[in-house]
Every structure is written in structure tokens, then in C-alpha cells.
């Protein structure tokens, strides 16, 4: 089983998510711009399988509480021990230890390497 966040663009802020059994699934709607919202909810996928979710507008979609806008940059995740600052792509740019009153700046980069290509093998090779 794999659990990750599913995202889906939706035209209204008031929507509900139900799993294949009809049970409600916790979700959050984030305002992208004046006419578009993004629905975020946890998705559980079995190995080599699929999962079905149903998204429907709710009665509150016509008139609902204001949806918080996603910040343009500078996300901060924190608890009583640490404060972690993220850039607008989700990369970590700083960590501050509240207990020790010490912090460090970080530059996070994602990289990959191209593996070498060996000699071709016959399809029956083990």
C-alpha cells in the first residue's frame, strides 16, 4: 500500500470527497486564483492496483467560508522544537532549532545521474 496526496483542480471551493466504500475522505481546498481551486486529499493505492474516489460539489459550494490562498513564497513549518523554512518549490532553505536558539541556512537541490548503458542482452537472458 502506498499513501500520498492526490491533487485535483476544481472550479468551486465547496466539494466533498468519498472513497469507493462511500466513506468521507478528509480534504482541503486551496485557492489558486479567482476562478480555480486545487483539491488536496490523501490517496491510498494498493501495489499494482488502483483506487476510486468520488468528488462532488456540496451545498456549501454556492456560498462558503473564504478559502485561504496559498502563500506566494516562504512557507514555514514549525512546532515547539523546530522551525523549517521552505521556498515556493517546497525546497528547504533553513532550519532553526528553537531549544538551542541556533539556525542554519540550507540550499537544497535535486539531481539525477544517467546510468551507463551496457551491451544489449537477448530477451531470454536471466
C-alpha positions in Angstrom: 0.0 0.0 0.0 1.2 3.5 -0.8 -0.3 6.7 0.7 0.3 10.0 -1.0 -1.5 13.3 -1.6 -3.8 13.5 -4.6 -4.4 16.9 -6.2 -7.2 17.8 -8.5 -8.2 21.2 -10.0 -11.8 22.1 -9.1 -13.9 25.2 -10.2 -15.6 25.7 -6.8 -14.3 25.7 -3.3 -17.1 23.6 -1.8 -16.5 19.9 -2.7 -16.6 16.6 -0.8 -14.5 13.5 -1.4 -15.7 10.0 -0.8 -13.8 6.7 -1.1 -15.1 3.7 -3.0 -17.0 2.5 0.0 -18.8 5.8 0.3 -16.9 6.9 3.4 -15.9 10.6 3.6 -12.2 11.4 2.9 -10.6 14.3 4.6 -9.7 17.0 2.1 -8.6 20.6 1.7 -9.3 23.2 -1.0 -6.6 25.8 -1.8 -7.4 28.9 -3.8 -5.1 29.1 -6.9 -6.6 32.2 -8.5 -10.1 33.9 -8.8 -11.6 31.0 -10.9 -9.6 27.9 -9.9 -9.1 25.9 -6.7 -7.0 22.9 -6.0 -8.4 19.9 -4.1 -5.9 18.0 -1.9 -6.7 14.7 -0.2 -4.9 11.5 0.9 -4.9 8.7 -1.6 -4.2 5.1 -0.7 -3.1 2.9 -3.6 -2.5 -0.8 -3.4 0.5 -2.3 -5.1 -0.1 -2.7 -8.9 -3.7 -1.5 -8.4 -6.0 1.5 -8.5 -8.3 3.3 -6.2 -11.6 5.1 -6.9 -12.6 8.4 -5.3 -15.8 10.4 -5.9 -15.6 14.2 -5.9 -18.9 16.1 -5.7 -19.9 19.7 -5.2 -21.5 20.3 -1.8 -24.4 22.6 -1.0 -21.9 25.0 0.5 -20.2 25.4 -2.9 -22.5 28.2 -3.7 -21.8 30.2 -0.6 -19.0 29.0 1.6 -16.3 30.3 4.0 -13.4 32.1 2.3 -10.7 29.6 1.2 -7.2 30.6 2.3 -4.9 31.5 -0.5 -1.6 29.6 -0.9 1.3 31.8 0.0 3.4 33.0 -2.9 6.6 32.0 -1.2 8.2 31.4 2.1 6.4 28.5 3.7 7.2 27.8 7.3 6.6 24.5 9.1 7.1 24.6 12.9 6.5 23.0 16.2 7.7 23.8 19.7 11.2 22.5 18.8 12.0 23.4 15.2 11.1 25.9 12.5 11.7 24.8 8.9 11.5 27.4 6.1 10.7 26.2 2.6 10.9 28.1 -0.7 8.0 28.3 -3.2 9.0 25.0 -4.8 9.0 23.1 -1.4 12.8 23.0 -1.1 14.2 23.5 2.4 16.1 26.8 2.8 16.5 27.0 6.5 16.2 25.1 9.8 16.0 26.8 13.2 16.3 24.9 16.5 14.1 26.8 19.0 15.5 25.0 22.0 19.2 25.7 21.2 18.4 29.1 19.5 20.5 28.1 16.6 19.8 28.1 12.9 21.3 27.0 9.6 20.7 28.1 6.0 20.4 25.2 3.5 20.5 25.1 -0.2 18.6 22.0 -1.4 18.9 20.8 -4.9 17.6 17.8 -6.8 19.9 15.9 -9.1 20.0 12.7 -11.0 22.6 10.7 -12.8 22.4 9.0 -16.2 23.3 5.3 -15.7 25.6 3.8 -18.2 24.2 1.6 -20.9 25.8 -1.9 -21.1 25.9 -4.3 -24.1 22.5 -5.4 -25.4 21.1 -8.6 -23.9 19.0 -11.2 -25.5 15.4 -11.2 -24.3 15.9 -14.7 -22.8 18.9 -13.6 -20.7 18.5 -14.1 -17.0 
